[in-house]
Amino acid sequence: MIDDIDILTLSEEIERDSQSGALRKKLLKKGETLYGVAPDFPDYIERETLDGVSLGHWENGAFVAEICLIE
């Protein structure tokens, strides 16, 4: 039998981890690639990997990095 999941507790944990940056770190350590808005560079999409952050755009279904950022 599947254990019952307390959705409220789970959502609170995700919110807490998201706000603290822990969720981002966990995902990156697992090798995930994160995409988001680049507030300082509104014409670009931000891509974050374990190797760092780059700015670029989508072209033919692939991310094309144009600028690498140092953090």
C-alpha positions in Angstrom: 0.0 0.0 0.0 1.2 3.5 -0.8 1.9 5.7 2.2 -0.4 8.7 2.5 1.2 12.0 1.5 0.5 15.1 3.5 0.3 17.6 0.7 0.3 20.6 2.9 3.4 19.5 4.7 5.1 18.7 1.4 4.2 22.0 -0.1 5.5 23.9 2.9 8.8 22.0 2.7 9.1 22.8 -1.0 8.4 26.4 -0.4 10.9 26.6 2.5 13.6 24.8 0.4 12.8 27.1 -2.6 13.1 30.3 -0.5 16.4 29.2 1.1 18.0 28.1 -2.2 18.3 24.5 -0.9 16.0 23.1 -3.7 18.0 24.8 -6.4 21.2 23.3 -4.9 19.7 19.8 -4.7 18.5 20.0 -8.3 21.9 21.2 -9.6 23.8 18.5 -7.6 21.5 15.9 -9.3 22.7 17.3 -12.7 19.5 19.1 -13.5 19.6 22.2 -15.7 17.5 25.2 -14.5 16.1 27.8 -16.8 14.6 31.1 -15.8 14.2 34.8 -16.4 17.2 37.1 -16.3 16.0 40.2 -14.6 19.1 42.2 -15.4 19.1 41.0 -19.0 15.5 40.9 -20.1 16.3 39.9 -23.7 17.9 36.6 -22.6 16.9 33.4 -20.9 19.1 32.3 -18.0 20.4 28.7 -17.8 22.1 27.4 -14.7 24.1 24.1 -14.5 26.8 22.9 -12.1 29.3 24.5 -14.5 27.8 28.0 -14.0 25.3 30.4 -15.4 24.8 31.4 -19.1 22.5 33.7 -20.9 21.0 32.8 -24.3 17.9 32.0 -26.3 16.1 29.1 -27.8 16.8 28.3 -31.4 15.2 25.3 -33.2 14.4 23.6 -29.9 17.9 24.0 -28.4 19.4 26.5 -26.0 22.0 28.7 -27.6 24.4 30.2 -25.0 25.6 33.7 -25.9 27.0 35.0 -22.6 28.7 33.1 -19.7 28.3 34.7 -16.3 30.8 34.3 -13.4 29.2 33.8 -10.0 
